[in-house]
């Protein structure tokens, strides 16, 4: 059990979460880790629970709880940078010198794609971390963990959208935006690669 302070005092090791209202009302109130907030939620009667002890978080959040913020939207839009890679990389340069493994690093487009790839990966991890902090502050108990972004930003967008959607009743728009952008980037890459293969086969002399 976790004892919570009364207003005006502080217990730094008390985690954020839904706790019985310190006013004595039959409801839960959100403790943000530093102070009581104005967010409340109905609570079912429970026997054997002492005041200020932690109760299981409700499956839903109060109406009007924010579901979007700038962090999740930026993560959802990050695949747009794939179009920059598509426009700058020179596929012909990558196969011009098959005997030289370092030839590809002489192509500015390839270098750009590498840099953008790392920026997108690292940026998604940082943005997911701050997005989860915002969700906790807004009253979401145990939101999707930011560490899933180490697999990919898309994994975080999917998991985050599913959990927020279940608890708030909506909030899946970033997921559909991410899916749409990713699909467009994939199609454009397939088209460019297909055109390159057709051009490469047409210009490569056949050996007798």
C-alpha positions as CSV (number, residue, x, y, z in Angstrom):
1,X,0.0,0.0,0.0
2,X,1.1,3.5,-0.7
3,X,0.2,6.3,1.7
4,X,-0.4,9.7,0.0
5,X,0.2,13.1,1.6
6,X,-2.3,15.6,2.5
7,X,-2.4,18.8,0.4
8,X,0.6,21.0,1.1
9,X,3.0,18.2,2.0
10,X,5.1,16.1,-0.3
11,X,6.2,12.5,-0.6
12,X,8.7,12.4,-3.5
13,X,8.6,8.6,-3.9
14,X,4.8,8.4,-4.3
15,X,4.2,7.4,-8.0
16,X,1.6,9.1,-10.2
17,X,-1.7,7.2,-10.3
18,X,-5.4,7.1,-9.3
19,X,-5.9,7.1,-5.5
20,X,-8.9,7.5,-3.2
21,X,-9.8,11.1,-3.0
22,X,-8.0,12.8,-0.1
23,X,-11.2,14.8,0.6
24,X,-12.9,11.6,1.7
25,X,-15.4,11.6,-1.3
26,X,-16.3,8.2,-2.8
27,X,-14.2,8.7,-5.9
28,X,-10.6,8.4,-7.2
29,X,-8.4,11.5,-7.7
30,X,-5.3,11.7,-9.9
31,X,-2.0,12.2,-8.1
32,X,0.6,13.4,-10.6
33,X,3.6,12.4,-8.5
34,X,4.0,15.8,-6.9
35,X,0.5,17.1,-6.1
36,X,-3.2,16.3,-6.3
37,X,-4.9,17.3,-9.5
38,X,-8.5,18.3,-10.4
39,X,-9.1,15.0,-12.3
40,X,-11.5,12.6,-10.6
41,X,-13.1,9.4,-11.5
42,X,-15.8,7.2,-10.0
43,X,-14.6,4.3,-8.0
44,X,-16.3,1.0,-7.1
45,X,-16.6,0.1,-3.4
46,X,-13.8,-2.1,-2.2
47,X,-13.6,-3.9,1.1
48,X,-10.5,-3.9,3.2
49,X,-8.9,-0.9,1.5
50,X,-7.4,1.7,3.8
51,X,-7.5,5.4,3.0
52,X,-4.9,6.6,0.4
53,X,-4.0,3.1,-0.7
54,X,-3.5,2.5,-4.4
55,X,-6.4,1.0,-6.3
56,X,-6.4,-0.5,-9.8
57,X,-6.7,2.2,-12.5
58,X,-10.1,2.5,-14.2
59,X,-10.2,1.3,-17.8
60,X,-11.3,4.7,-19.0
61,X,-10.3,8.3,-18.4
62,X,-12.7,11.1,-17.7
63,X,-14.4,12.8,-20.6
64,X,-12.4,15.6,-22.1
65,X,-9.0,14.1,-21.3
66,X,-6.6,15.0,-24.1
67,X,-5.7,12.2,-26.5
68,X,-3.3,14.1,-28.8
69,X,-0.2,16.2,-28.4
70,X,2.6,17.5,-30.6
71,X,4.9,14.6,-29.7
72,X,2.7,11.8,-31.1
73,X,1.9,13.8,-34.2
74,X,5.6,14.4,-35.0
75,X,6.2,10.6,-34.6
76,X,3.4,9.8,-37.0
77,X,4.7,12.3,-39.6
78,X,8.3,11.1,-39.4
79,X,7.9,8.6,-42.3
80,X,7.6,11.7,-44.6
81,X,11.4,12.0,-44.4
82,X,11.5,8.8,-46.4
83,X,10.4,10.8,-49.4
84,X,13.6,12.9,-49.0
85,X,15.7,9.8,-49.1
86,X,13.7,8.6,-52.2
87,X,14.5,11.9,-54.0
88,X,18.2,12.1,-53.1
89,X,19.6,8.6,-53.3
90,X,21.2,7.5,-56.6
91,X,20.6,3.8,-57.1
92,X,22.8,3.8,-60.1
93,X,25.8,5.0,-58.0
94,X,25.3,2.1,-55.6
95,X,25.9,-0.5,-58.3
96,X,28.3,1.4,-60.5
97,X,31.4,-0.1,-58.7
98,X,30.4,-3.5,-57.3
99,X,34.0,-4.3,-56.6
100,X,34.4,-1.2,-54.4
101,X,32.4,-1.6,-51.1
102,X,33.0,2.1,-50.2
103,X,31.7,3.4,-53.5
104,X,28.2,4.0,-52.1
105,X,29.6,6.4,-49.5
106,X,30.6,8.7,-52.3
107,X,26.9,9.3,-53.1
108,X,25.6,12.3,-51.2
109,X,22.1,10.8,-51.4
110,X,23.2,7.7,-49.7
111,X,24.9,9.6,-46.9
112,X,21.7,11.7,-46.5
113,X,19.6,8.6,-46.2
114,X,21.9,7.3,-43.5
115,X,21.8,10.5,-41.5
116,X,18.0,10.8,-41.9
117,X,17.6,7.2,-40.8
118,X,19.4,7.7,-37.5
119,X,17.7,11.1,-36.9
120,X,14.3,9.5,-37.4
121,X,15.1,6.5,-35.1
122,X,16.6,8.6,-32.3
123,X,14.0,11.4,-32.7
124,X,11.1,8.9,-32.4
125,X,12.6,7.5,-29.1
126,X,12.9,10.9,-27.6
127,X,9.5,12.0,-28.7
128,X,7.9,8.8,-27.4
129,X,9.5,9.4,-24.0
130,X,7.9,12.9,-23.8
131,X,4.6,11.7,-25.2
132,X,4.3,9.1,-22.5
133,X,5.2,11.7,-19.8
134,X,2.4,13.9,-21.1
135,X,-0.1,11.0,-21.1
136,X,0.8,10.2,-17.5
137,X,0.3,13.9,-16.6
138,X,-3.1,13.9,-18.3
139,X,-4.3,10.9,-16.3
140,X,-3.5,7.8,-18.3
141,X,-2.3,5.1,-15.9
142,X,0.3,2.7,-17.5
143,X,0.2,4.1,-21.0
144,X,2.1,2.3,-23.8
145,X,5.8,2.4,-22.9
146,X,8.2,4.6,-24.9
147,X,10.9,1.9,-24.9
148,X,8.9,0.0,-27.6
149,X,10.2,2.7,-30.0
150,X,13.5,1.0,-30.0
151,X,11.9,-1.5,-32.3
152,X,10.5,1.3,-34.5
153,X,8.4,4.5,-34.2
154,X,5.6,2.6,-35.9
155,X,5.4,0.1,-33.1
156,X,4.9,2.9,-30.6
157,X,2.3,4.7,-32.7
158,X,0.3,1.5,-33.0
159,X,0.5,0.5,-29.3
160,X,-0.1,4.0,-28.1
161,X,-3.1,4.5,-30.3
162,X,-4.7,1.2,-29.3
163,X,-4.4,1.9,-25.5
164,X,-5.5,5.5,-25.7
165,X,-8.4,4.6,-28.0
166,X,-9.6,2.0,-25.5
167,X,-9.4,4.3,-22.5
168,X,-10.7,7.5,-24.1
169,X,-13.0,6.1,-26.8
170,X,-11.0,7.8,-29.5
171,X,-7.5,9.0,-30.3
172,X,-6.4,6.7,-33.2
173,X,-5.9,9.4,-35.8
174,X,-2.1,9.4,-35.5
175,X,-2.2,5.6,-36.3
176,X,-4.1,6.1,-39.6
177,X,-1.9,9.1,-40.6
178,X,1.2,7.0,-40.0
179,X,-0.2,4.0,-41.9
180,X,-1.2,6.3,-44.9
181,X,2.2,8.0,-45.0
182,X,4.1,4.7,-44.7
183,X,2.1,3.2,-47.5
184,X,2.8,6.1,-49.8
185,X,6.5,6.0,-49.1
186,X,6.6,2.2,-49.7
187,X,4.7,2.5,-53.0
188,X,7.0,5.3,-54.2
189,X,10.1,3.3,-53.3
190,X,8.8,0.3,-55.2
191,X,8.1,2.4,-58.2
192,X,11.5,4.0,-58.1
193,X,13.3,0.7,-57.7
194,X,11.2,-0.9,-60.5
195,X,12.2,2.0,-62.8
196,X,15.8,1.6,-61.9
197,X,15.8,-2.2,-62.6
198,X,14.1,-1.7,-65.9
199,X,16.6,1.0,-66.9
200,X,19.6,-1.0,-65.6
201,X,18.5,-4.2,-67.5
202,X,17.9,-2.1,-70.7
203,X,21.4,-0.5,-70.6
204,X,23.4,-3.5,-69.5
205,X,24.9,-5.3,-72.5
206,X,24.2,-9.0,-72.6
207,X,27.3,-11.3,-72.4
208,X,27.6,-13.9,-75.2
